[in-house]
Amino acid sequence: MANPLVRDAVRATSFHGKDGLGDSHLPLSRIRRAEKNALDTISEELTSSKRRDLSIICTGPLTNIAALLTSFPESAKMIKEFVIMGGAYGVTEYGVGNVTSVAEFNIYADPEAAKIVFESRVPLEAVGLDVTMIPKNQLTLTEYAVVKKSKGRVAAFAATILNKNIHKHRIFALHDPMTVATKVRPSFFKFANYKGQVEIKGEITMGMTVADRRERPPEGKMQGEEMLICESVDSRGFKRLFLDRLTRA
């Protein structure tokens, strides 16, 4: 879906470039066309699966997933889990917003969609800015040089799309690779259980993800839905995995 459920689109062109890939000028394919949309693809995958074993890793705004849940309600019972790159929960000192002081981009871009996903009762794991923005978890210029020197096509393309930002900021957060890595090497990540919510009405807090971090909330007063939030990462192991996979391709 090209736009959020109810709001105007928010783009990150100032960071990701006009083409979304670091202004790398990747040419459009003249050969392949999308045969069906994302909702049809996911629905077909769900209905063809005989077991409730499909994990969906979400690395952008949650518009497509929310549309799936509202147009195909029974899908919630067919999905094993959602693993989302999104949110800033305050479970580490880095869990603050990157669009506003409290809101992370993927949630901010479509908070109504995020609210639907959070309240879907599908098991939810979140990898937020709390861990992706920890400096030791980010790609350094030295590590970028390793990628750039690699001979593979994927590494070469990664070096191209990273080039502008990593030289500007001298470090690059690996939000999406880290989220995928939680399923590749679960032992590298520590999650904790919280009650989570998404703010959709706040004048200055719209898109904020709120985790109830109180040790002793009043009886029956914990708010939000059960979810797992990533609190810590084996930085060395994750970076080694990331660089190994990228430079081999």
N, C-alpha and C positions, 0 to 999 in steps of 0.2 A: 504494500500500500504506500502510495507516494506521500500521503499527508497524515497527521495525527487524527484521532477519532473525532475530536470536536474543536481543536485549536488550529491556529495557523502554524505552518511548518517553521521549525527552528533548524537552521543549518549551521554546520561547524566549518564553513569554508575558510574562515580566518586561520584555523589551525590545520585542517586537512587539505586545504587547497580547493580550487574551484571544481576539480574532477574527483575530489574525495580521496585521492591517492597521492597526496603530496605534490600536486601539479606535475606528475610524471609523464603526462601526455600519452598514456596508454591508448593506442588506437581502438576504436570500436570494432567488434568482430563483424566481418562481412559474410561469415559462413553460418554461425550458429545463432539461432533465435530461441527464446524461451518458449517451450511448448505448452506450459501451463503455469499458473501463478502459484505463489507460496502456499496459499490456503488449500488449494486442491492437492498439491503435492503432500502436505502434511496429513490431510484427511485420508488420502489414499494409503499412505504409510501406516496410519493408525488402524484403518479398517482391514488391511491385509495382514496385520500382525496378529498372531494367535495368542501372544502373551502380553501382559502389561509391563513391557520392558523397554519402552522407548524413552530415552532421555533427550530433552531438547535443550541445546546450549544456545542461549540468546545473547548476542554480542552487540545489540543496538537497541533503539527504542522498541517497546513491546507492543507496538500497534498490530502487527500481524498476529501475534499470539492472542491478544485480547479479542481480535476479530474472529479468530478460530473458536475461542471459548464461547462467544456470544452467538455465533451462527451455527455452531455444532456443539451444543452443551454437553452431550454425552462424551465428548472427547476428553473431558476432565477425568473421567474414570478409566481412560485408556492410556494415560501418560504416566510413566513411572516418576518423572521429576522434571522440574525446570531448573536449569543452572544459568543464572543471569549475571552478566557483567553490568552492574548498575548499583547506584546508591552510595551514600556516605553516611555511615551509621554511628560514628563516634565511638567505636569500640577500640580504636587506637587514636593517637594524636593526629594522624593524617586523614581521619574520617570527616573531612570538611568538603564543602562543595567546590566545583570547578566552573560552574556557570554563574551561580550566585554564591553567597557565603555559606549556604546550606544545601544546595541542590547539585547533584551530579547530572551530566548532560543527558544520558540515556533515559533517565527518569523524568527530567525536566522537559524533554522534548515531547513526551506524551504521558503526563501523570495519570490521566484517566485510564489509559491502557494499563499502566503499571498497577493501579489500584485493583483493576479487574483480575490481573494475574496474581497479585498478592492474596486476594480473597477467594481464589479459585478452589482452595483446599487441595490442590496438587502440591506434593512435597516440593519445597523451594530451597535452593541453595544460592546464596548471593556472594559474589566476589566484588567488593566495592573499592572505593578509593582508599579505604582504611588500610588495605594491603598493597594495592597497585601503585600507590604514591609513596610508599616507603622507599627512600633513595636507594638502598642496597638491592631492591627488587627491580630497579629500572636498568635499561640498557645504557652503558657508558660509551664514550667516544672510543675507548680502547677496544671494547667488544664490537662496536660498530665496524672498526677497522678489520676485525677478523671476518665479519660478514662480507665486507667489500672485497676482501682479497680472495674469497672463495670463488670457485670456478662455475658452480652450478647456476642454472637459469633462475631458479627461485631466489637464491641468495643475491644474485645480481639485481633482480627486480626489487627485492626487499631493500637493498642498499639505495636504490634509486628513490623509492617512496619515502625512505627515512632521511635522506640527505638534507633536505631543507630544514626540517625541525630539529634534528639532533645537533646540527651545527649552530643553530640559533639558540637552543636551550642547553646544549652540551649534555643532555640526558634525555631519555625517552621512556615513558611509562608503557609497560607491556600489558595493558588492560586485557585485551582479548586473548592473547596467547596464554596468559595466566589462567583465565577462566577455562579454556579448553584443557589446560594441563591438569586441572583438578580431577578430570576423569581419566587422564593418561597415567598420572602418578599421584593417586590420592594420598599416599603417605607423606608427601611434601607439604600438605596443607592441614591446618587445624581449624575446625569449625566449632562454633558454640551455638546453642539454641537460644533464640530470643523471640519475643513477640514484635512483629514489625507492621508498620503502617506507612501509607503514602499520603502526604498532604496535597490536596487538590484545590483548596479554597483560600489559602493564606495570601495576604497581600504581599508579604516579603518572604514567605516560607513555601510558596508553591513549588511542588516537586521535591520537597524534603522527604527523605526516608527516615522514619523515627523508629528506633529500636528501644524497647523498654529495658533499660539496663539496671533498674532498681533491684537491690538484693531482697528487700522486704516490702513489696508493694502492699497497700491495704488489701484486706481480704476481698477477693473477687474483683480487684481493680486493675489487674494487668490488662493492658489494651493491645489489640492487634492480633495478627495471625501467627501461628507457630512457623518459624523458619530457621534455617541455619545460615549464619553469617561467618565468613572467613575472618579469622583473627590474626593468624600468623602463617608465615611461609618459610620453608627451607630455601632461603635465597640462593645459596650455592647450588643446590640440587636442581632447582627450577631453571636457573640461568644455564647450567650445563646441558640440561635437557633441551631447552629452547635453541641454543646455539648449535648443538649437535644435529637436531632435526633440520634446522634451517640451512646449515652449511653442507649438509649431505645432499640436499635436493637441487 
